[in-house]
């Protein structure tokens, strides 16, 4: 006890004699105590393990297209004398939509028929002169050449008639499908048209939502999978479509990547408000699980463990996961319903032993 009083008197006397040094030491001790004082730890968010439905999706953009489109045009130039449609009209299969002046092609066909008749007479006369023999039955090479040329000339005359008849038929345009006229390069009859003049018919029953899926994800996509689409033109409406077709050959995207085109049909949405070219966002559902245990993805550590909140603190536990999306993960084993897991595993403090940087000895 006497030794403690002597030490205390020494400290008081030292402080009086060396005020600046004593103040510096005192201030340093205060700073050390403030730094080493444990701060108030923020509460760690937890969530109870619960049963829910979970789905795995591929998020992607796309646009409406048509699988069945007909581009119609004349084979030759001429004067348009009939125009039965305009852009936006609804047409039926085999309906006539436009016609060219047939007088010229009709006269050409009549001339060709006359040429054919003359050639037929020449053909028959040549056969009579050669005892109705075929080229294979010719008595010599000269006769064989005459009979072969005779047959060639007749065949040519027949083909000319067929071509002129085809030209007459093609002076009238008929649509092979039912749909909407989406393109009409002319708006009135009485004008000259050419082979470049085009009429386009789009089959509304073949509308589909076309998406480019990256090659890294295409292995997850299958025909028949559900697709949820929200169109830019109708942001408050969600379309439930189905994957109808997956292109077999890849293509290079505008950004230089490799992708495959996936089509989702509009078979259950025969509404004329959906138009070719409308863009939208889609989610292809590649996997679904119903009534399974699920936790946040952020709860899982790199070695597939989670922290459970117990009365003794936070306990680390190994788990096995199944289907997983960006936010939720299915738990196959390792957890039970109502277990309380830490939402963000990185917030759980590591176990450490507090140590002071200085030791004081009193002798």
C-alpha positions as CSV (number, residue, x, y, z in Angstrom):
1,X,0.0,0.0,0.0
2,X,2.9,2.3,0.9
3,X,4.5,1.5,-2.5
4,X,1.3,2.5,-4.3
5,X,1.1,5.8,-2.4
6,X,4.7,6.5,-3.3
7,X,4.1,5.8,-6.9
8,X,1.0,8.0,-6.9
9,X,2.9,10.9,-5.3
10,X,5.7,10.4,-7.9
11,X,3.1,10.7,-10.7
12,X,1.6,13.8,-9.2
13,X,4.9,15.4,-8.7
14,X,6.0,14.5,-12.3
15,X,2.8,16.0,-13.7
16,X,3.4,19.3,-11.9
17,X,7.0,19.4,-13.0
18,X,6.5,18.3,-16.6
19,X,3.1,19.7,-17.6
20,X,3.5,19.5,-21.4
21,X,4.8,15.9,-21.4
22,X,2.1,14.9,-18.9
23,X,-0.7,16.5,-21.0
24,X,0.7,14.8,-24.2
25,X,0.7,11.4,-22.5
26,X,-2.8,12.0,-21.1
27,X,-4.2,13.0,-24.5
28,X,-2.6,10.0,-26.2
29,X,-4.2,7.6,-23.7
30,X,-7.6,9.2,-24.4
31,X,-7.2,8.8,-28.2
32,X,-6.2,5.1,-27.7
33,X,-9.2,4.4,-25.6
34,X,-11.5,6.1,-28.2
35,X,-10.0,4.1,-31.0
36,X,-10.1,0.8,-29.2
37,X,-13.6,1.3,-27.9
38,X,-16.0,-1.1,-29.8
39,X,-18.5,0.7,-31.9
40,X,-22.2,0.0,-32.0
41,X,-22.7,-2.8,-34.6
42,X,-25.6,-2.3,-37.0
43,X,-28.2,-5.1,-36.8
44,X,-27.7,-7.9,-39.4
45,X,-30.7,-8.5,-41.6
46,X,-32.1,-12.1,-41.6
47,X,-34.9,-13.9,-43.4
48,X,-36.8,-17.0,-42.5
49,X,-36.5,-20.0,-44.9
50,X,-39.9,-20.3,-46.6
51,X,-41.6,-22.3,-49.4
52,X,-42.3,-20.6,-52.7
53,X,-42.3,-21.0,-56.4
54,X,-39.0,-20.2,-58.2
55,X,-38.2,-19.8,-61.8
56,X,-35.0,-19.5,-63.9
57,X,-35.2,-17.1,-66.8
58,X,-33.3,-15.5,-69.7
59,X,-34.0,-11.8,-70.0
60,X,-33.7,-10.5,-73.6
61,X,-35.1,-8.0,-76.1
62,X,-36.8,-8.6,-79.4
63,X,-39.4,-7.4,-81.9
64,X,-42.6,-8.7,-83.6
65,X,-42.0,-10.4,-87.0
66,X,-44.0,-12.6,-89.3
67,X,-43.2,-16.1,-90.4
68,X,-45.4,-15.9,-93.5
69,X,-44.9,-12.9,-95.8
70,X,-45.5,-12.7,-99.5
71,X,-43.7,-10.1,-101.7
72,X,-45.5,-9.9,-105.0
73,X,-44.3,-8.2,-108.2
74,X,-44.8,-8.4,-112.0
75,X,-42.2,-10.2,-114.1
76,X,-42.1,-7.5,-116.8
77,X,-42.9,-3.8,-117.2
78,X,-46.2,-2.5,-118.4
79,X,-49.2,-0.3,-117.8
80,X,-51.2,-1.0,-114.6
81,X,-54.9,-1.1,-115.5
82,X,-56.4,-2.5,-112.3
83,X,-55.5,-1.9,-108.6
84,X,-57.9,-3.6,-106.2
85,X,-56.1,-2.9,-102.9
86,X,-54.3,-0.2,-100.9
87,X,-51.9,-0.3,-98.0
88,X,-53.7,-1.6,-94.8
89,X,-56.4,-3.5,-96.6
90,X,-57.2,-7.1,-95.5
91,X,-57.1,-9.6,-98.4
92,X,-57.9,-13.3,-98.8
93,X,-55.8,-16.1,-100.3
94,X,-56.0,-16.1,-104.2
95,X,-57.6,-12.7,-104.3
96,X,-56.6,-10.5,-107.4
97,X,-54.9,-7.4,-106.2
98,X,-53.5,-5.8,-109.4
99,X,-53.5,-6.3,-113.2
100,X,-51.5,-5.0,-116.1
101,X,-52.7,-4.2,-119.7
102,X,-53.1,-7.7,-121.3
103,X,-53.5,-6.4,-124.9
104,X,-49.8,-6.6,-125.7
105,X,-49.2,-10.0,-124.2
106,X,-52.4,-11.3,-125.8
107,X,-51.2,-10.2,-129.2
108,X,-47.8,-11.7,-128.6
109,X,-49.5,-15.0,-127.6
110,X,-51.6,-15.0,-130.8
111,X,-48.4,-14.4,-132.9
112,X,-46.6,-17.2,-131.1
113,X,-49.5,-19.6,-131.7
114,X,-49.4,-18.8,-135.5
115,X,-45.6,-19.5,-135.5
116,X,-46.3,-22.8,-133.7
117,X,-49.0,-23.8,-136.3
118,X,-46.6,-23.1,-139.2
119,X,-43.8,-25.1,-137.5
120,X,-46.2,-27.9,-136.8
121,X,-47.0,-28.1,-140.6
122,X,-43.3,-28.1,-141.4
123,X,-42.7,-30.8,-138.8
124,X,-45.4,-33.1,-140.3
125,X,-44.1,-32.5,-143.9
126,X,-40.6,-33.4,-142.9
127,X,-41.7,-36.6,-141.3
128,X,-43.7,-37.6,-144.4
129,X,-40.7,-37.0,-146.6
130,X,-38.6,-39.3,-144.4
131,X,-41.2,-42.2,-144.1
132,X,-42.3,-41.1,-140.6
133,X,-39.0,-42.3,-139.2
134,X,-37.6,-41.1,-135.9
135,X,-34.0,-39.9,-135.6
136,X,-33.1,-43.3,-134.2
137,X,-34.5,-45.0,-137.3
138,X,-32.8,-42.7,-139.8
139,X,-31.0,-44.5,-142.7
140,X,-28.0,-42.2,-142.6
141,X,-26.5,-39.3,-140.7
142,X,-27.9,-36.6,-143.0
143,X,-31.5,-37.9,-142.4
144,X,-30.8,-38.1,-138.7
145,X,-29.7,-34.5,-138.5
146,X,-32.8,-33.3,-140.5
147,X,-35.1,-35.2,-138.2
148,X,-33.4,-33.9,-135.1
149,X,-33.5,-30.3,-136.2
150,X,-37.2,-30.8,-137.1
151,X,-37.9,-31.9,-133.5
152,X,-35.9,-29.1,-132.0
153,X,-37.8,-26.5,-134.0
154,X,-41.1,-27.9,-132.9
155,X,-40.0,-28.0,-129.3
156,X,-38.9,-24.4,-129.4
157,X,-42.3,-23.3,-130.9
158,X,-44.1,-25.1,-128.0
159,X,-41.9,-23.4,-125.4
160,X,-42.5,-20.0,-127.0
161,X,-46.3,-20.5,-126.7
162,X,-45.9,-21.6,-123.0
163,X,-43.8,-18.5,-122.2
164,X,-46.3,-16.1,-123.8
165,X,-49.1,-17.9,-121.9
166,X,-47.2,-17.6,-118.7
167,X,-46.6,-13.9,-119.4
168,X,-50.3,-13.4,-119.8
169,X,-51.0,-15.2,-116.5
170,X,-48.4,-13.1,-114.7
171,X,-49.9,-9.9,-115.9
172,X,-52.4,-10.5,-113.0
173,X,-51.2,-10.5,-109.4
174,X,-53.0,-12.7,-106.9
175,X,-52.0,-13.2,-103.3
176,X,-51.2,-16.7,-102.2
177,X,-52.0,-16.0,-98.5
178,X,-54.6,-14.3,-96.4
179,X,-53.4,-11.2,-94.5
180,X,-52.8,-7.4,-94.5
181,X,-51.3,-5.3,-97.3
182,X,-48.3,-3.7,-95.6
183,X,-46.6,-2.4,-98.7
184,X,-48.0,-1.0,-102.0
185,X,-45.5,0.8,-104.3
186,X,-48.4,2.3,-106.4
187,X,-51.6,4.0,-105.2
188,X,-53.5,4.4,-108.4
189,X,-54.0,2.5,-111.7
190,X,-53.1,3.9,-115.1
191,X,-49.4,4.2,-114.4
192,X,-46.5,2.2,-115.6
193,X,-45.0,-0.4,-113.3
194,X,-41.9,-2.6,-113.5
195,X,-40.5,-5.7,-111.9
196,X,-39.4,-3.6,-108.9
197,X,-43.0,-2.6,-108.1
198,X,-43.8,-4.6,-105.0
199,X,-46.9,-5.5,-103.0
200,X,-46.3,-7.1,-99.6
201,X,-48.9,-9.3,-97.7
202,X,-48.3,-10.3,-94.1
203,X,-50.2,-13.2,-92.6
204,X,-51.4,-12.1,-89.2
205,X,-51.8,-15.7,-88.0
206,X,-48.1,-16.2,-88.3
207,X,-46.9,-13.2,-86.1
208,X,-44.1,-14.1,-83.7
209,X,-41.8,-12.4,-81.2
210,X,-38.2,-12.8,-82.5
211,X,-35.3,-12.7,-80.1
212,X,-31.5,-13.2,-80.4
213,X,-30.3,-15.5,-77.7
214,X,-26.5,-15.5,-76.9
215,X,-24.7,-18.8,-77.7
216,X,-23.9,-19.1,-74.0
217,X,-27.6,-19.4,-73.1
218,X,-29.0,-21.2,-76.2
219,X,-28.4,-24.6,-74.6
220,X,-31.1,-23.8,-72.0
221,X,-33.8,-22.9,-74.5
222,X,-36.3,-25.6,-75.7
223,X,-39.4,-25.6,-77.9
224,X,-42.5,-25.3,-75.8
225,X,-41.0,-23.1,-73.0
226,X,-43.0,-20.2,-71.7
227,X,-42.1,-16.6,-72.7
228,X,-43.4,-13.5,-71.0
229,X,-43.3,-10.5,-73.2
230,X,-43.9,-6.8,-72.5
231,X,-44.1,-4.7,-75.6
232,X,-42.9,-1.1,-75.7
233,X,-46.2,0.0,-77.2
234,X,-48.2,-1.7,-74.5
235,X,-46.1,-1.5,-71.2
236,X,-49.0,-2.4,-68.9
237,X,-49.8,-5.7,-70.8
238,X,-47.9,-9.0,-70.4
239,X,-48.1,-11.5,-73.2
240,X,-47.8,-15.2,-72.4
241,X,-46.2,-16.8,-75.4
242,X,-44.5,-20.1,-76.2
243,X,-41.2,-20.8,-77.9
244,X,-42.1,-22.1,-81.4
245,X,-38.9,-22.3,-83.3
246,X,-35.1,-22.1,-82.7
247,X,-32.9,-21.3,-85.6
248,X,-30.4,-24.1,-86.4
249,X,-27.7,-21.7,-87.7
250,X,-26.2,-18.9,-85.7
251,X,-25.5,-15.3,-86.9
252,X,-23.3,-12.4,-85.8
253,X,-25.0,-9.6,-83.9
254,X,-24.4,-5.9,-84.4
255,X,-22.1,-5.9,-81.4
256,X,-20.0,-8.8,-82.8
257,X,-21.4,-11.6,-80.7
258,X,-22.7,-14.9,-81.8
259,X,-26.5,-15.5,-81.3
260,X,-29.3,-17.8,-82.4
261,X,-32.8,-16.4,-83.3
262,X,-35.6,-17.8,-81.2
263,X,-39.3,-17.3,-82.2
264,X,-42.3,-17.2,-79.9
265,X,-45.7,-17.4,-81.7
266,X,-48.7,-15.2,-81.2
267,X,-51.2,-18.1,-81.9
268,X,-53.3,-17.2,-78.8
269,X,-53.2,-13.4,-79.5
270,X,-55.0,-12.8,-82.8
271,X,-55.4,-9.1,-82.1
272,X,-54.7,-6.8,-85.0
273,X,-53.2,-4.2,-82.7
274,X,-49.9,-6.1,-82.7
275,X,-47.8,-4.9,-85.6
276,X,-44.6,-6.1,-87.3
277,X,-41.6,-4.2,-85.9
278,X,-42.9,-3.4,-82.4
279,X,-40.0,-3.9,-79.9
280,X,-40.3,-5.3,-76.4
281,X,-38.6,-7.1,-73.5
282,X,-39.0,-10.8,-72.9
283,X,-38.2,-13.5,-70.3
284,X,-37.8,-17.0,-71.5
285,X,-38.6,-19.3,-68.5
286,X,-36.0,-22.1,-68.8
287,X,-36.8,-23.8,-65.5
288,X,-39.6,-23.8,-62.8
289,X,-39.9,-25.3,-59.3
290,X,-43.1,-25.1,-57.2
291,X,-43.4,-25.1,-53.4
292,X,-39.7,-25.5,-52.7
293,X,-37.5,-24.0,-49.9
294,X,-35.8,-20.8,-51.1
295,X,-33.4,-18.2,-49.8
296,X,-31.7,-15.1,-51.2
297,X,-28.7,-15.7,-53.4
298,X,-26.8,-13.1,-51.3
299,X,-27.1,-15.5,-48.3
300,X,-24.9,-18.1,-49.9
301,X,-21.1,-17.9,-49.6
302,X,-18.6,-19.0,-52.3
303,X,-18.2,-22.4,-50.7
304,X,-22.0,-22.9,-50.6
305,X,-22.6,-22.1,-47.0
306,X,-25.0,-19.9,-45.1
307,X,-25.1,-18.3,-41.6
308,X,-28.0,-19.4,-39.3
309,X,-29.1,-17.1,-36.5
310,X,-29.3,-19.0,-33.2
311,X,-29.4,-18.1,-29.5
312,X,-25.7,-18.7,-29.4
313,X,-25.0,-16.4,-32.3
314,X,-24.5,-17.0,-36.0
315,X,-23.7,-20.6,-37.0
316,X,-22.3,-21.5,-40.4
317,X,-23.9,-24.4,-42.2
318,X,-23.3,-26.2,-45.5
319,X,-26.2,-26.4,-47.9
320,X,-27.0,-27.9,-51.3
321,X,-28.8,-25.7,-53.9
322,X,-30.9,-26.4,-56.9
323,X,-32.6,-24.0,-59.4
324,X,-31.3,-20.5,-59.1
325,X,-32.1,-17.1,-60.6
326,X,-30.6,-13.6,-60.1
327,X,-32.2,-13.2,-56.6
328,X,-33.5,-16.5,-55.3
329,X,-32.0,-20.0,-54.9
330,X,-33.7,-23.3,-54.2
331,X,-32.4,-25.2,-51.2
332,X,-32.3,-29.0,-51.6
333,X,-30.7,-29.9,-48.3
334,X,-29.1,-28.3,-45.2
335,X,-31.9,-26.0,-44.1
336,X,-35.4,-26.4,-42.7
337,X,-38.5,-24.2,-43.1
338,X,-38.4,-21.2,-40.7
339,X,-34.6,-21.4,-40.2
340,X,-33.4,-17.8,-39.9
341,X,-30.6,-17.1,-42.4
342,X,-28.5,-14.0,-42.8
343,X,-29.5,-12.1,-45.9
344,X,-26.1,-10.8,-46.7
345,X,-23.4,-13.3,-45.7
346,X,-20.5,-10.8,-46.0
347,X,-21.9,-8.7,-43.1
348,X,-21.3,-11.5,-40.5
349,X,-18.2,-10.4,-38.5
350,X,-15.3,-12.9,-38.2
351,X,-14.4,-14.2,-34.8
352,X,-11.4,-12.3,-33.5
353,X,-9.7,-12.0,-30.1
354,X,-9.3,-8.4,-28.9
355,X,-5.7,-7.4,-27.9
356,X,-4.3,-4.2,-26.6
357,X,-1.2,-2.8,-28.3
358,X,0.5,-1.8,-25.0
359,X,1.3,-3.6,-21.7
360,X,1.8,-1.8,-18.4
361,X,3.8,-3.3,-15.6
362,X,3.6,-2.0,-12.0
363,X,6.5,-3.0,-9.8
